[in-house]
């Protein structure tokens, strides 16, 4: 599997953007009004983590050979697990170190759901003949 670092630039940029957004102090965030009623925050978490997993997983899919499907599946699983652990860590960091931000179990669930959605999306990009391992 020949993968170059430039394949990961979108994922690296997404990780940096997400980390910056998650570390913004609470008093600098916009006040929730109607967005709180539709749980827009959770939708954002799901979307960010789905995109994060997709941007890190797709370079593996597009650069792997058909004989490397097991390696590809392991890499995808590792990316999903790391994204979930990142989401959990971010919540603890927000609760302990970011002013006016709190730890949220609901955000962790949204992060996990987004990671799984991203993993399913990337897995569906694997060529059909390669899915039968």
Beta strands, then each sheet from edge to edge (+ up, - down):
end
